[in-house]
Amino acid sequence: EDFKFWKTQPVPAIDEEVKEDGPIEADTPYDQIKKEPYALPGSFTWCNVNIDDKEELTELYTLLTENYVEDDDAMFRFDYSAEFLKWALQPPGWKPQWLAGVRVKSNNKLVAFISAIPATLRVHEHKQLLVEINFLCVHKKLRSKRLAPVLIKEITRRVHLEGTFQALYTAGVHLPKPISVCRYYHRSLNPKKLIETGFSHLEKNRNMAKTIKYYRLPEKPLIPGFREMKAEDVDSVQKLLNTYLEKYQVAPVFSREDVEHWFLPVDNVVYSYVVENENEITDFVSFYNLPSSIIGHPTYKEIKAAYLFYYFQEGMGKKYSTTRALINDALIVAKSKSFDVFNCLNLMDNDDILDDLKFGKGDGLLNYYLYNYRCVEVKPRQLGVVLL
Ligand SMILES: COc1cccc(CC(=N)NC(=O)c2cccnc2OC2CCNCC2)c1
């Protein structure tokens, strides 16, 4: 019945009104942490998915591309690429035992997965070392065997063993208890394909020809000094991004290594740009490549989707660009790289530009959660953390 598992976990009750921030339970002393993995149903066994091994990386890719998150109408499924997964799962401080898989004993088939990566998150004034949980996936044929609770307990145990007791995660489903509830938005770049695949529909009073014109973008970015980020920019980006994110109530704090890993461009994975004028970086914007398979479509197989990642503007950001101009240049570059759609959430300052830049409201919500940490509710525009 409702939230049987979550009622056993250190998270606020669904109807609790959180009044102050803080851990829900104390750190577990090492000698009280279970040293052996949680029991799995008979024919399954735990493994660490070794994504440095090409075959195992492909096994993980295949599990996710066939069984991971779909949209509410089961028309699209995330299709994270193998290169993307390697990037997403091996940031500074990553641990092999935090890429937990479940295999069938008889044929060694990978049938479930969950991951944790380290991060530093500032919650109001408190800097919290925690993990980001992501890619929880159970093969479609093993649903309702109550495997997800076991995966969550096992990754929690493995994270506890490394001395970490808080986590951050997102989900489309409403669980006890979101720290923030965000809406998602889409900006058409290739409206013809999006309409033909059913991702979006023609607005009333706007035929296809008018729709193509409505979403048309320039060939090249408009902001003077807008260029790809490079290694020499890392120090400036780290300083200016961490400073910019201080305006949000909940936001990550990036080390220099974090900035190198998350923002130096990687073909087909992450795209990052800076605005440089008079030898000074004043603006930054990034987006990541997350295509979606189109389930059972005869002609189109994929939606090429870009997802807004982090950005900043120095000072009041009015010197060279506004948030609008900055995201607009990201749209222009994404279009020039043949993305079909540009997605984002209404967090950070995104809400200010959604209408002007012709984003349409998505049909769903993305809930943000903290594990073992009470946090007074955060409005989306006060949230500065973007997960993959
Ligand atoms: C278009 O293909 C889809 C395939 C699967 C699910 C969805 C809807 C959806 N759930 N979208 C989002 O969660 C989303 C929408 C805008 C921006 N970021 C998002 O999610 C990110 C962050 C959380 N992990 C998934 C990727 C769409």
The ligand as a MOL file (V3000), in Angstrom:
LIG
                    3D

  0  0  0     0  0            999 V3000
M  V30 BEGIN CTAB
M  V30 COUNTS 27 29 0 0 0
M  V30 BEGIN ATOM
M  V30 1 C 11.2880 12.9310 -24.5450 0
M  V30 2 O 11.5910 11.6630 -24.0580 0
M  V30 3 C 11.3290 11.4060 -22.7330 0
M  V30 4 C 11.7650 10.1580 -22.2690 0
M  V30 5 C 11.5320 9.8240 -20.9410 0
M  V30 6 C 10.8850 10.7050 -20.0570 0
M  V30 7 C 10.4790 11.9410 -20.5340 0
M  V30 8 C 9.7850 12.9160 -19.6300 0
M  V30 9 C 10.7070 13.2590 -18.4660 0
M  V30 10 N 10.6770 12.5820 -17.4110 0
M  V30 11 N 11.5720 14.3390 -18.6290 0
M  V30 12 C 12.3950 14.7510 -17.6150 0
M  V30 13 O 12.5030 14.1620 -16.5480 0
M  V30 14 C 13.1870 16.0050 -17.8600 0
M  V30 15 C 12.6170 17.0620 -18.5370 0
M  V30 16 C 13.3780 18.2450 -18.6950 0
M  V30 17 C 14.6790 18.3160 -18.1680 0
M  V30 18 N 15.2170 17.2570 -17.5180 0
M  V30 19 C 14.5030 16.1340 -17.3700 0
M  V30 20 O 15.0500 15.0670 -16.7000 0
M  V30 21 C 16.4800 14.9960 -16.6780 0
M  V30 22 C 16.9100 15.1310 -15.2210 0
M  V30 23 C 16.4610 13.9200 -14.4150 0
M  V30 24 N 16.9290 12.6750 -15.0270 0
M  V30 25 C 16.4330 12.5100 -16.4130 0
M  V30 26 C 16.8960 13.6510 -17.2860 0
M  V30 27 C 10.6970 12.3090 -21.8660 0
M  V30 END ATOM
M  V30 BEGIN BOND
M  V30 1 1 1 2
M  V30 2 1 2 3
M  V30 3 1 3 4
M  V30 4 2 3 27
M  V30 5 2 4 5
M  V30 6 1 5 6
M  V30 7 2 6 7
M  V30 8 1 7 8
M  V30 9 1 7 27
M  V30 10 1 8 9
M  V30 11 2 9 10
M  V30 12 1 9 11
M  V30 13 1 11 12
M  V30 14 2 12 13
M  V30 15 1 12 14
M  V30 16 1 14 15
M  V30 17 2 14 19
M  V30 18 2 15 16
M  V30 19 1 16 17
M  V30 20 2 17 18
M  V30 21 1 18 19
M  V30 22 1 19 20
M  V30 23 1 20 21
M  V30 24 1 21 22
M  V30 25 1 21 26
M  V30 26 1 22 23
M  V30 27 1 23 24
M  V30 28 1 24 25
M  V30 29 1 25 26
M  V30 END BOND
M  V30 END CTAB
M  END
